[in-house]
């Protein structure tokens, strides 16, 4: 298949470059010193490659990212780096009943 035939959006990865970058990151920040941010790729297959190189702790920006990572088996250490508000604590909104 040619790239022009792909349905967009489509993720294309230079596999050789990716592996080189993963090795470089693993050498620079080995083990748990690196906590990749899921929002950078939003792809559990790429997270698996990062984990294979030793980065098993991940940062997520949303609950949906955390749920996706957990469903994919990344449950060792997920950090939610965003505020989560309970809508009932925000108080009533005009025309809307909370709770």
C-alpha positions in Angstrom: 0.0 0.0 0.0 1.2 3.5 -0.8 0.9 6.3 1.7 -1.4 8.2 -0.6 -3.8 5.2 -0.3 -4.0 5.4 3.5 -7.2 6.6 5.2 -6.3 9.7 7.3 -5.4 10.3 10.0 -2.8 7.6 9.9 0.2 7.1 12.1 3.4 6.4 10.2 6.6 5.6 12.0 10.1 5.3 10.8 10.9 2.1 12.7 14.6 2.4 12.5 14.6 6.0 13.8 12.1 5.1 16.5 14.3 2.3 17.8 17.4 4.5 17.7 15.5 7.2 19.7 14.2 4.6 22.2 17.8 3.3 22.8 19.1 6.9 23.2 16.4 7.7 25.7 17.0 4.5 27.6 20.7 5.2 27.9 20.2 8.8 28.9 17.4 8.1 31.5 17.5 4.4 32.4 14.8 2.5 34.2 12.2 4.6 36.0 14.0 7.9 35.5 12.0 8.5 32.3 8.2 8.8 32.5 6.9 9.2 28.9 3.8 11.3 28.4 1.1 9.3 26.6 -0.3 12.5 25.0 2.8 12.6 22.8 1.7 9.6 20.9 -1.6 8.3 22.2 -0.6 4.8 21.0 -0.3 1.8 23.3 1.9 0.0 20.7 4.4 2.8 21.0 4.1 2.7 24.8 4.9 -1.1 24.6 8.1 -0.2 22.7 9.0 2.3 25.4 8.3 -0.3 28.1 10.5 -2.8 26.2 13.3 -0.3 26.6 12.7 0.1 30.4 10.3 3.0 30.6 7.3 1.3 32.4 6.0 4.4 34.2 3.7 6.6 32.1 2.1 10.1 32.5 -1.4 10.6 31.2 -3.2 13.9 30.6 -6.8 12.6 30.7 -8.8 9.9 32.4 -9.5 8.4 28.9 -5.7 8.0 28.4 -5.4 6.3 31.8 -8.2 3.9 31.0 -6.7 3.1 27.6 -3.3 2.4 29.1 -4.8 0.3 31.9 -6.9 -1.8 29.3 -3.7 -2.4 27.4 -2.0 -3.8 30.5 0.1 -0.8 31.6 -0.9 -0.8 35.2 2.5 -0.7 37.0 2.6 3.1 37.5 0.3 5.6 35.7 0.3 9.3 36.7 -2.6 11.6 35.9 -0.9 15.0 35.4 -4.0 17.1 35.2 -6.7 18.4 37.4 -9.8 16.3 37.9 -12.9 18.1 39.3 -16.0 16.6 40.7 -18.8 18.5 38.9 -21.0 18.4 42.1 -18.4 20.5 43.9 -18.6 23.3 41.3 -22.0 24.4 42.5 -25.3 24.9 40.6 -25.3 26.2 37.1 -28.3 28.2 35.8 -30.8 25.8 34.3 -28.9 22.7 35.4 -29.3 20.6 38.5 -26.2 18.7 39.6 -26.0 15.7 41.8 
